[in-house]
């Protein structure tokens, strides 16, 4: 439990925000590119950075819900800091950042820019002031009966998709790894039988 919210509600809320984030990001980039663009790290319609960002943002910023101006600026600053930290981590792990703001005015290292900072503030106001009540209402439906089965299925599919693409990002040769495992299996089998 986190702030009185059970694990299944947290997971359902995370999944909903991850899917909504993917929808918004992919729609925006499709308009910019004038063609359909999947902006997720994985193949499916899931962008976990938005799930993490929305959940963390809610837990950090809901205390400002009664002051829209303070909420806007706190959201803009914390989300920009989060985006910068994720970008630096990606550079360290993968040698690249999967977005590029170098063409945007007032950018820093191509990782953050003023345009995104302004948008993050509006997202904070929208999420905390309006959207979070709707998302938690939907998440409540996903925590029992058929909804729980759907939630577990979505989490399983996302986890497999994410791990597959993470291994690809780290340049792990999955076919060679599979072949080595099969070879080790037969060596063990020959040794014991």
BELZI-V415714 format. One record per pair of residues at least 6 apart in sequence whose C-alpha atoms are under 7 Angstrom apart, sorted by sequence separation. I is the first residue (numbers start at 0). GAP is how many residues later the second one is. D is the distance in whole Angstrom. If there is no record, write none. Layout:
((I,GAP,D) (I,GAP,D))
This chain:
((0,6,6) (29,6,5) (39,6,6) (40,6,7) (63,6,6) (64,6,6) (89,6,6) (90,6,6) (100,6,6) (106,6,4) (140,6,6) (141,6,5) (29,7,5) (39,7,5) (63,7,5) (89,7,6) (101,7,7) (105,7,6) (106,7,6) (28,8,6) (101,8,4) (105,8,6) (100,9,4) (103,9,7) (141,9,6) (60,10,7) (86,10,6) (99,10,5) (100,10,6) (25,11,6) (99,11,6) (100,11,6) (25,12,5) (100,12,6) (25,13,5) (24,14,6) (60,14,7) (21,17,7) (21,18,6) (21,23,6) (21,24,6) (86,24,6) (21,25,5) (18,26,6) (20,26,6) (18,27,5) (83,27,6) (17,28,5) (18,28,6) (83,28,6) (17,29,5) (20,29,5) (82,29,7) (17,30,5) (17,32,5) (79,32,7) (16,33,6) (17,33,4) (16,34,5) (14,36,6) (13,37,5) (16,37,7) (79,37,6) (13,38,7) (13,41,7) (75,41,5) (78,41,6) (75,42,6) (75,44,5) (74,45,6) (75,45,4) (74,46,5) (72,48,6) (71,49,4) (74,49,5) (71,50,6) (71,52,6) (70,53,7) (71,53,6) (70,54,6) (67,57,7) (64,63,6) (64,64,6) (61,66,6) (57,70,6) (93,75,7) (93,76,7) (42,118,7) (15,119,7) (41,119,6) (41,120,6) (12,122,6) (12,123,6) (41,123,6) (12,126,5) (11,127,5) (8,130,6) (11,130,6) (8,131,6) (8,134,6) (7,135,6) (11,139,7))
